Amino acid sequence: MVFRKDYDFHKENPNELLDSQKRYIVGAGINTRDYEERIPALLAAGADVLCIDSSEGYSEWQKRTIEFVRKTYGDKVKIGAGNVVDRDGFLFLAECGADFIKVGIGGGSICITRETKGIGRGQATALIEVCEARDEYYKKTGVYIPVCSDGGIVYDHHMTLALAMGADFLMLGRYFARFDESPTDKINLNGSYVKEYWGEGSNRARNWQRYDLGGAKKLSFEEGVDSYVPYAGPLKDNVQVTLSKVKSTMCNCGALTIPELQEKAKITLVSAVSIVEGGAHDVIRKESPAKQ
């Protein structure tokens, strides 16, 4: 049965990610504790892709989880792993059989892992090293394992930087939390609208299965904060603006595709003075009509 509104919707959104039955592709996060029960249930519910959701992916627990998937489902089920921040972590998960690998520890806007535990790495440094390891692994084995950059995205141009540094795709939390479609409350805070946003390692999320050390069904300590992000309106309008910026930067680099961007882009280390210089400075900004 086909409805006209479905036809119109698909025509208006040519880049939507659908399966052979025109259903949206859906990914699901899992942990390394109850995966033997959770994975079959998620697949029965229609999940297309799985990802081990953890702040530390270089572990025996993730190896066992991936082994369970391969033993039970072979290559039919796609599962990602992570997060890692260096070559050793990538190679470990690659040898375990991960279908994609997430990069980033402590770089998320609501993540305080580096503050509380002292582990992690700058996102750019981690991403560049892992992507180099991915390319070397591909040349050696003929197996290309996509890399997801998770964390460190504040401005739209950070997405382009992450892609230029080698990322195949991005994990975005704060970015999507600002929109109407995010499942959190919109609140008027001191005259401005905001949306709630909290980390999986916060007491509010109470994700003890992911973070607890003692198995007492409670958080030993927090690795995330409970916060607000500025409300930004509907997702569709914002995403189109973001993609326009990414495409424009790619055009500046003479690139039509992401692999071409990664080949042609020149990554430059900049100073604090350069960052100030890159924005509006030494002028008196005019107020917008709405604020007058």
ROBA-905296 format. One record per residue: x, y, z of N, C-alpha, C in turn. Coordinates in steps of 0.1 Angstrom, whole numbers, padded with zeros to 4 digits, always signed. Example, Ala and Ser with C-alpha at 12.3 -4.5 7.8 and 13.67 -1.06 7.14 Angstrom:
+0132-0057+0078+0123-0045+0078+0132-0033+0078 +0128-0022+0071+0137-0011+0071+0129+0000+0079 
//
This chain:
+0009-0012+0000+0000+0000+0000+0009+0012+0000 +0006+0021-0009+0014+0034-0011+0005+0046-0008 +0010+0055+0000+0003+0067+0002+0010+0079-0005 +0002+0088-0010+0007+0100-0017+0017+0108-0008 +0013+0109+0005+0021+0117+0014+0035+0110+0016 +0036+0097+0015+0049+0090+0016+0057+0093+0004 +0051+0092-0008+0058+0095-0020+0063+0110-0020 +0055+0119-0015+0059+0133-0015+0071+0135-0005 +0070+0128+0007+0080+0129+0017+0093+0124+0012 +0093+0112+0006+0105+0106+0001+0112+0115-0010 +0103+0121-0018+0108+0130-0029+0115+0143-0023 +0109+0148-0012+0114+0160-0005+0127+0157+0002 +0129+0144+0006+0141+0141+0014+0149+0130+0007 +0156+0133-0004+0163+0123-0012+0175+0117-0005 +0180+0123+0006+0192+0117+0013+0188+0109+0025 +0175+0106+0027+0171+0098+0039+0177+0084+0038 +0181+0079+0049+0187+0065+0049+0177+0055+0052 +0174+0047+0041+0163+0037+0042+0168+0023+0039 +0161+0013+0044+0165-0001+0040+0157-0005+0027 +0157-0018+0024+0151-0022+0012+0136-0021+0012 +0130-0020+0024+0116-0019+0026+0112-0004+0029 +0121+0005+0026+0118+0019+0028+0116+0023+0042 +0122+0016+0051+0121+0019+0066+0134+0026+0069 +0134+0034+0079+0146+0041+0083+0156+0031+0089 +0169+0034+0086+0180+0026+0092+0181+0030+0107 +0181+0021+0116+0181+0024+0130+0193+0017+0137 +0201+0025+0144+0212+0019+0152+0208+0018+0167 +0214+0009+0174+0211+0007+0188+0224+0005+0196 +0224+0012+0208+0236+0010+0216+0234-0002+0226 +0245-0008+0229+0245-0020+0238+0257-0018+0248 +0256-0025+0259+0268-0025+0268+0274-0039+0268 +0284-0041+0277+0291-0053+0277+0288-0062+0289 +0276-0059+0294+0271-0067+0306+0260-0077+0301 +0249-0071+0296+0237-0080+0293+0235-0082+0278 +0246-0082+0270+0245-0082+0256+0239-0095+0251 +0240-0106+0258+0235-0119+0253+0219-0118+0253 +0213-0110+0262+0199-0109+0262+0195-0097+0253 +0202-0086+0254+0198-0074+0248+0199-0075+0232 +0210-0080+0227+0212-0081+0213+0201-0088+0205 +0197-0100+0209+0186-0107+0202+0173-0099+0203 +0171-0092+0214+0158-0084+0216+0159-0072+0206 +0170-0066+0205+0171-0054+0196+0170-0058+0182 +0176-0069+0178+0175-0074+0164+0160-0078+0161 +0154-0084+0170+0140-0088+0168+0131-0076+0167 +0135-0065+0173+0127-0052+0172+0130-0045+0159 +0140-0049+0152+0143-0043+0139+0156-0035+0138 +0164-0035+0148+0177-0027+0148+0185-0032+0136 +0191-0022+0129+0199-0025+0117+0214-0026+0120 +0219-0018+0130+0233-0017+0134+0234-0016+0149 +0244-0022+0154+0247-0022+0169+0260-0014+0171 +0261-0008+0183+0273-0002+0187+0275-0004+0202 +0287-0008+0206+0290-0009+0220+0293+0005+0225 +0284+0009+0235+0285+0023+0240+0293+0023+0252 +0305+0028+0251+0314+0028+0263+0324+0039+0261 +0328+0045+0273+0339+0055+0273+0353+0049+0271 +0354+0036+0272+0367+0029+0270+0365+0017+0262 +0370+0016+0250+0368+0005+0241+0379-0005+0241 +0391-0001+0246+0402-0010+0245+0402-0020+0257 +0393-0030+0256+0390-0038+0268+0387-0052+0264 +0389-0062+0273+0385-0076+0271+0370-0077+0269 +0363-0069+0276+0348-0070+0276+0343-0067+0262 +0348-0057+0255+0344-0055+0242+0347-0066+0232 +0359-0072+0234+0363-0084+0226+0353-0095+0228 +0349-0098+0240+0339-0109+0243+0326-0106+0236 +0322-0093+0237+0309-0089+0231+0309-0091+0216 +0320-0087+0209+0321-0089+0195+0322-0104+0191 +0329-0111+0199+0330-0126+0197+0316-0132+0198 +0308-0128+0207+0295-0134+0208+0286-0131+0195 +0287-0119+0190+0280-0115+0178+0285-0123+0166 +0298-0125+0165+0303-0132+0153+0299-0147+0154 +0300-0152+0166+0297-0167+0168+0282-0169+0166 +0274-0160+0170+0259-0162+0169+0253-0158+0156 +0259-0147+0150+0252-0142+0138+0262-0141+0126 +0275-0144+0128+0284-0143+0117+0286-0129+0113 +0286-0126+0100+0288-0112+0095+0275-0106+0092 +0264-0112+0095+0251-0106+0092+0248-0094+0100 +0253-0094+0112+0250-0083+0121+0262-0073+0121 +0260-0060+0119+0270-0050+0119+0271-0045+0133 +0284-0045+0139+0285-0039+0152+0298-0031+0153 +0296-0019+0158+0307-0010+0160+0312-0011+0175 +0324-0006+0177+0330-0006+0190+0338+0007+0193 +0342+0008+0206+0349+0020+0210+0345+0024+0224 +0350+0035+0229+0358+0045+0221+0373+0043+0224 +0382+0046+0214+0396+0046+0216+0402+0059+0212 +0415+0061+0215+0421+0073+0212+0435+0072+0206 +0439+0059+0203+0453+0057+0198+0453+0045+0188 +0465+0043+0183+0467+0032+0173+0465+0019+0179 +0470+0017+0191+0468+0004+0198+0454+0000+0200 +0446+0010+0204+0432+0007+0207+0424+0004+0194 +0428+0011+0183+0421+0008+0170+0425-0006+0165 +0438-0010+0166+0442-0023+0161+0436-0034+0169 +0435-0032+0182+0428-0042+0191+0414-0045+0186 +0406-0034+0184+0392-0036+0180+0391-0041+0166 +0400-0037+0158+0400-0042+0144+0402-0057+0143 +0412-0062+0151+0415-0076+0152+0403-0084+0158 +0396-0077+0167+0384-0083+0173+0373-0085+0163 +0373-0077+0152+0363-0078+0142+0352-0067+0142 +0355-0056+0148+0346-0045+0148+0343-0040+0133 +0330-0036+0130+0327-0031+0117+0330-0017+0116 +0330-0009+0126+0334+0005+0127+0339+0008+0141 +0347+0018+0142+0353+0021+0155+0352+0036+0158 +0347+0039+0170+0345+0053+0175+0358+0058+0182 +0361+0071+0179+0372+0077+0185+0368+0089+0194 +0374+0089+0206+0372+0101+0215+0369+0097+0229 +0377+0102+0238+0375+0100+0252+0376+0113+0259 +0365+0118+0265+0365+0130+0273+0363+0143+0266 +0360+0142+0253+0358+0154+0244+0344+0159+0243 +0335+0151+0248+0321+0155+0247+0318+0167+0255 +0308+0175+0251+0305+0188+0259+0300+0185+0273 +0293+0173+0275+0288+0170+0288+0297+0160+0295 +0308+0156+0290+0317+0146+0295+0328+0152+0304 +0330+0146+0316+0340+0151+0325+0350+0139+0329 +0351+0130+0319+0360+0118+0322+0374+0122+0324 +0379+0132+0316+0393+0136+0318+0395+0143+0332 +0385+0150+0336+0386+0157+0349+0385+0147+0361 +0376+0137+0360+0374+0128+0371+0384+0117+0371 +0389+0112+0360+0397+0100+0359+0411+0103+0353 +0413+0114+0346+0426+0117+0341+0429+0109+0328 +0420+0103+0322+0422+0096+0309+0416+0103+0298 +0420+0101+0286+0415+0107+0274+0426+0114+0266 +0422+0121+0256+0432+0127+0247+0425+0138+0238 +0433+0148+0234+0427+0158+0225+0421+0151+0213 +0409+0156+0209+0402+0149+0198+0409+0149+0185 +0415+0160+0182+0422+0161+0169+0434+0151+0169 +0442+0151+0179+0454+0142+0180+0450+0128+0179 +0439+0124+0187+0434+0110+0187+0429+0106+0173 +0421+0115+0167+0415+0112+0154+0426+0110+0143 +0436+0119+0143+0446+0118+0132+0454+0105+0134 +0457+0101+0146+0465+0089+0148+0457+0076+0145 +0444+0076+0149+0436+0064+0146+0433+0063+0131 +0431+0074+0124+0429+0073+0110+0441+0069+0102 +0453+0073+0107+0465+0068+0101+0466+0053+0103 +0462+0048+0115+0463+0033+0117+0452+0026+0109 +0441+0032+0107+0430+0026+0098+0436+0025+0084 +0442+0035+0078+0447+0035+0065+0458+0024+0063 +0467+0023+0073+0478+0013+0073+0472-0001+0074 +0461-0002+0082+0455-0016+0083+0448-0020+0070 +0443-0010+0063+0436-0012+0050+0446-0017+0040 +0458-0010+0040+0468-0014+0030+0474-0028+0033 +0474-0031+0046+0480-0044+0050+0470-0056+0048 +0458-0053+0051+0448-0064+0051+0437-0064+0040 +0436-0052+0034+0425-0050+0024+0411-0048+0030 +0411-0047+0044+0399-0045+0051+0398-0030+0056 +0388-0023+0051+0386-0009+0055+0376-0008+0066 +0380-0003+0078+0371-0001+0089+0368+0014+0091 +0356+0018+0089+0353+0032+0090+0355+0037+0105 +0358+0050+0106+0361+0056+0119+0351+0067+0121 +0345+0067+0133+0335+0077+0137+0342+0086+0147 +0341+0099+0145+0347+0109+0155+0336+0113+0164 +0338+0111+0177+0328+0113+0188+0334+0123+0198 +0329+0135+0197+0333+0145+0207+0340+0157+0200 +0340+0168+0207+0348+0180+0203+0341+0188+0193 +0328+0185+0189+0321+0193+0179+0313+0204+0187 +0317+0217+0185+0310+0228+0190+0304+0237+0179 +0313+0241+0170+0308+0249+0158+0307+0240+0146 +0300+0245+0136+0298+0237+0124+0311+0233+0117 +0320+0243+0117+0333+0240+0110+0341+0229+0116 +0338+0226+0129+0345+0215+0136+0341+0202+0129 +0329+0201+0123+0326+0188+0116+0334+0187+0104 +0336+0198+0096+0345+0197+0084+0359+0193+0088 +0364+0199+0099+0377+0196+0104+0379+0181+0107 +0369+0176+0114+0369+0161+0118+0369+0152+0105 +0361+0156+0095+0361+0149+0083+0375+0150+0076 +0380+0162+0075+0393+0164+0069+0404+0157+0076 +0403+0155+0089+0414+0147+0096+0413+0132+0094 +0402+0128+0087+0401+0114+0084+0389+0107+0088 +0380+0113+0096+0367+0106+0100+0358+0103+0088 +0352+0091+0089+0343+0087+0079+0329+0092+0082 +0325+0093+0095+0313+0099+0099+0314+0104+0113 +0304+0111+0118+0305+0118+0131+0294+0114+0141 +0298+0115+0154+0288+0113+0164+0285+0127+0170 +0272+0130+0170+0268+0144+0174+0258+0143+0186 +0261+0148+0197+0252+0148+0208+0246+0162+0211 +0255+0171+0215+0250+0185+0217+0244+0191+0205 +0248+0188+0194+0243+0194+0181+0228+0191+0180 +0224+0178+0182+0210+0174+0180+0202+0177+0192 +0208+0178+0204+0200+0181+0216+0193+0194+0216 +0198+0204+0207+0192+0217+0207+0179+0218+0199 +0175+0208+0192+0164+0209+0182+0151+0205+0188 +0140+0208+0181+0126+0204+0185+0125+0189+0187 +0132+0182+0178+0130+0168+0177+0137+0160+0189 +0146+0166+0196+0152+0159+0207+0142+0157+0218 +0142+0145+0225+0132+0141+0234+0134+0147+0248 +0136+0160+0249+0138+0167+0262+0129+0179+0262 +0128+0185+0274+0119+0196+0276+0126+0209+0271 +0117+0218+0265+0122+0232+0262+0118+0241+0274 +0128+0248+0279+0126+0256+0291+0130+0270+0289 +0122+0280+0295+0126+0294+0294+0134+0297+0306 +0147+0299+0304+0157+0302+0314+0162+0316+0313 +0158+0324+0323+0162+0338+0323+0159+0346+0310 +0148+0343+0304+0144+0349+0292+0148+0343+0279 +0156+0332+0280+0160+0325+0267+0156+0311+0268 +0152+0306+0256+0148+0292+0256+0160+0282+0255 +0160+0272+0262+0170+0262+0262+0164+0248+0262 +0172+0238+0259+0168+0224+0260+0177+0217+0270 +0171+0207+0277+0179+0199+0286+0188+0189+0279 +0200+0187+0284+0210+0178+0278+0219+0173+0289 +0219+0159+0291+0228+0154+0301+0236+0142+0296 +0247+0139+0303+0256+0129+0299+0251+0115+0304 +0255+0105+0297+0252+0091+0301+0259+0088+0315 +0270+0095+0318+0277+0092+0330+0272+0101+0342 +0261+0108+0340+0255+0117+0350+0246+0109+0360 +0244+0114+0372+0234+0108+0381+0220+0108+0375 +0217+0118+0367+0204+0119+0361+0201+0107+0352 +0211+0103+0344+0210+0092+0335+0210+0079+0342 +0218+0078+0353+0219+0066+0362+0222+0054+0353 +0231+0056+0344+0235+0044+0335+0245+0036+0342 +0241+0029+0353+0250+0022+0361+0256+0010+0354 +0249+0004+0344+0254-0008+0337+0266-0004+0329 +0267+0009+0325+0278+0013+0317+0290+0018+0326 +0287+0024+0338+0297+0031+0345+0300+0025+0359 +0292+0017+0365+0294+0013+0378+0306+0003+0379 +0314+0004+0390+0325-0004+0392+0322-0016+0401 +0312-0015+0410+0310-0025+0420+0298-0034+0417 +0290-0031+0407+0278-0039+0404+0267-0038+0414 +0266-0027+0421+0256-0025+0431+0244-0017+0425 +0243-0016+0412+0233-0009+0405+0233+0006+0409 +0244+0012+0410+0245+0026+0413+0258+0031+0407 +0259+0045+0404+0271+0051+0399+0281+0052+0411 +0293+0048+0408+0304+0050+0418+0308+0065+0419 +0307+0071+0407+0310+0086+0406+0305+0090+0393 +0303+0103+0391+0298+0109+0378+0310+0111+0368 +0306+0108+0356+0315+0111+0344+0309+0120+0334 +0297+0125+0338+0289+0134+0329+0282+0144+0338 +0277+0155+0331+0270+0165+0338+0256+0167+0333 +0247+0173+0341+0234+0176+0337+0233+0191+0333 +0228+0194+0321+0230+0208+0316+0219+0212+0307 +0221+0224+0302+0212+0230+0291+0220+0234+0279 +0213+0234+0268+0219+0239+0255+0210+0249+0249 +0215+0259+0242+0206+0269+0236+0196+0262+0226 +0183+0266+0227+0173+0261+0218+0176+0266+0204 +0175+0257+0193+0178+0262+0180+0167+0259+0170 +0155+0255+0174+0144+0253+0164+0144+0239+0158 +0138+0239+0146+0136+0226+0139+0149+0220+0134 +0150+0207+0134+0163+0200+0129+0165+0203+0114 +0155+0202+0106+0157+0202+0092+0164+0215+0087 +0159+0226+0092+0164+0239+0088+0179+0241+0092 +0182+0236+0104+0196+0238+0109+0205+0229+0102 +0201+0216+0100+0210+0207+0093+0213+0212+0079 +0204+0218+0072+0206+0223+0058+0217+0234+0059 +0216+0243+0069+0226+0253+0070+0240+0247+0073 +0240+0237+0082+0253+0231+0085+0259+0224+0073 +0251+0217+0066+0257+0210+0054+0261+0220+0043 +0254+0231+0042+0259+0242+0033+0273+0247+0037 +0275+0248+0050+0288+0253+0054+0299+0242+0051 +0296+0230+0054+0305+0219+0051+0309+0218+0036 +0298+0219+0028+0300+0219+0013+0308+0231+0008 +0306+0242+0014+0313+0254+0010+0328+0253+0013 +0331+0248+0025+0345+0246+0029+0352+0236+0020 +0345+0225+0017+0350+0215+0008+0353+0221-0006 +0344+0230-0010+0347+0238-0023+0359+0246-0022 +0362+0253-0010+0374+0260-0009+0386+0252-0010 +0385+0239-0006+0396+0230-0007+0397+0222-0020 +0388+0226-0029+0388+0219-0042+0384+0205-0042 +0375+0201-0032+0370+0187-0030+0355+0186-0033 +0352+0175-0040+0338+0172-0042+0333+0161-0033 +0342+0153-0028+0338+0141-0019+0347+0142-0006 +0342+0135+0004+0349+0134+0016+0363+0128+0015 +0365+0117+0008+0379+0112+0005+0388+0122-0002 +0382+0130-0011+0390+0140-0017+0393+0152-0008 +0384+0155+0001+0387+0165+0012+0399+0160+0020 +0399+0148+0024+0409+0142+0033+0423+0143+0026 +0422+0142+0013+0435+0142+0005+0440+0156+0003 +0431+0165+0001+0435+0179-0003+0436+0189+0008 +0428+0187+0019+0428+0197+0030+0442+0198+0036 +0445+0210+0040+0457+0213+0047+0454+0217+0062 +0458+0208+0071+0455+0211+0085+0466+0220+0091 +0462+0231+0097+0472+0240+0102+0470+0242+0117 +0481+0242+0125+0480+0245+0139+0480+0260+0141 +0470+0265+0149+0468+0279+0150+0470+0284+0164 +0473+0297+0166+0475+0302+0180+0462+0308+0185 +0462+0312+0198+0450+0319+0204+0447+0332+0197 +0458+0339+0193+0457+0352+0186+0450+0349+0172 +0453+0339+0166+0447+0336+0153+0432+0333+0154 +0428+0326+0165+0414+0324+0167+0406+0337+0169 +0412+0346+0177+0405+0359+0179+0405+0366+0166 +0415+0366+0158+0416+0373+0145+0406+0367+0135 +0403+0355+0137+0394+0348+0127+0379+0352+0129 +0376+0358+0140+0362+0363+0142+0361+0378+0140 +0349+0383+0142+0348+0398+0142+0355+0404+0153 +0363+0414+0151+0371+0421+0161+0373+0435+0158 +0376+0443+0168+0379+0457+0167+0368+0465+0159 +0356+0461+0161+0345+0469+0155+0334+0469+0166 +0324+0479+0164+0312+0479+0172+0301+0472+0164 +0297+0461+0170+0287+0453+0163+0273+0460+0164 +0266+0460+0152+0253+0465+0152+0243+0455+0158 +0234+0460+0166+0223+0451+0171+0214+0447+0160 +0209+0435+0160+0199+0430+0151+0186+0437+0154 +0177+0439+0144+0164+0446+0146+0156+0439+0157 +0157+0426+0158+0149+0419+0169+0153+0423+0183 +0166+0428+0184+0171+0431+0198+0169+0446+0201 +0166+0454+0191+0165+0468+0193+0152+0472+0200 
//
